Amino acid sequence: MASIPVFEQQINIIACDIEVEHLQYIDDSLPIHLKPYLTKKVAEFPNEVEFDSNSVGAVLMSHILPFLTPSQLDEVFVKLACWMKPTLK
């Protein structure tokens, strides 16, 4: 799995998908010592996903944007702007 190097940095990762099987694949692919860094969330994005303001350090969205309507895209970017931690980078 391509994201294993990120897990090896001991970064907490929240994986969100509408299919529990997709999340289970991620979990099954991780070595046992990296599993504590994974939180799985079965939810429809963006409607069922919420995080505290300034609580997210990075976002990887894979295979989702083409499936969203223009109004959902607007909602996604507003939510991301709220969730992301401010940085000096």
N, C-alpha and C positions, 0 to 999 in steps of 0.2 A: 504494500500500500504506500502510495507516494507521500502521505502525510506523516509517516512514522518519524522522520527527522524533526518535525515540529513537536511531536509528543516527547521526543527525547530531550527537548529543551525544558521539560517539566512545566509546560504551559497548560493551564486548564482550557479545555476545548469543549464547546457545546455543539453537538451535531444535531441538526434539526431536519426531519424529513416526514413526509406524510405516510411513508411505508415503513413499518417496524422492521421488515426484512432488510431494508437498506441499512438501517442503524445496527442491526445485528451483524451484518457483514463487517462493518467497521470494528465492532467489538470483537468479533471472532478473529479478525486480522491482526489485532494488537497483541504484542507479547504481554504476559501477565503483569510485569512490573510497570507497564505504561497504562494499564486499565484505570487506575485511580484518577488519571487526568481527563478522562472522558465522561461527559454527561450527555445522555441521549434524551432527545425531546421529540416525541411524535406530535406533530402539529402542522397545520397548513400555514405557509408563509405567504403573505405578511399578516393575514387576519388573526391567527391564533398565537402569534409570537410577540412577547413583550420582554424588555429588559429595563433595568434602572438606567436613568440618565448617566452619562459619562462612565459606564461600567464595562464597555467592550473595547478591547485593545486592538482587535483586527477582525476583519470579516472576509471569509471566502465564500462566494456564492457560485456554485457550479451547477450548470444545467437548469437554471431557474428563470433567469430574466426573459428568455424568449416566450415563456408560458404566461407571463403577466400582461394584463391590459395596461393601457396608458395611465389610467387612474391608479391602478395598483403600483405601477412604477413610481408615480409621484409619492404615494404613501410610503413605499420602501425607502426612498431617498430621504424623506423627512424623518422617518424612524431612525435610519442609520446615522443621520446627522445628530440626532438627540442621544443615541446610545453610545456613540464613539467617545472615547476619552480624548480630551484635548492634548495635543502634543506640540512640541516645538520643532518637529521635523518638517 
